Amino acid sequence: MDKITIRSDRKEDYKFQYKGEDVVLGAGKIISIANGLNEVVLPTSEMKIINNLIVIK
């Protein structure tokens, strides 16, 4: 998987780690990561995975 897209359906910001650094995904925003999930750590939350899209609930 080369590229992954993460979409937030939350009303508050969602924080995760990318290459050991904290990244904030704003409420209702979308972010794409070019090299897939190899360097991504997503905190436990309700999410839905559809092909290369992860929807954070």
C-alpha angles and dihedrals in degrees: 000000000000103000131028128187122207120198125189118216089176128115091223132050119275120219123204137156127255118182089345094306127110114249124190119214106199121230110278093006133126129220130185123207115202100208099046125234098324093108100026127105113189117195115233111278138131108286141163123216119208114174104297095348124094115193114201112211 
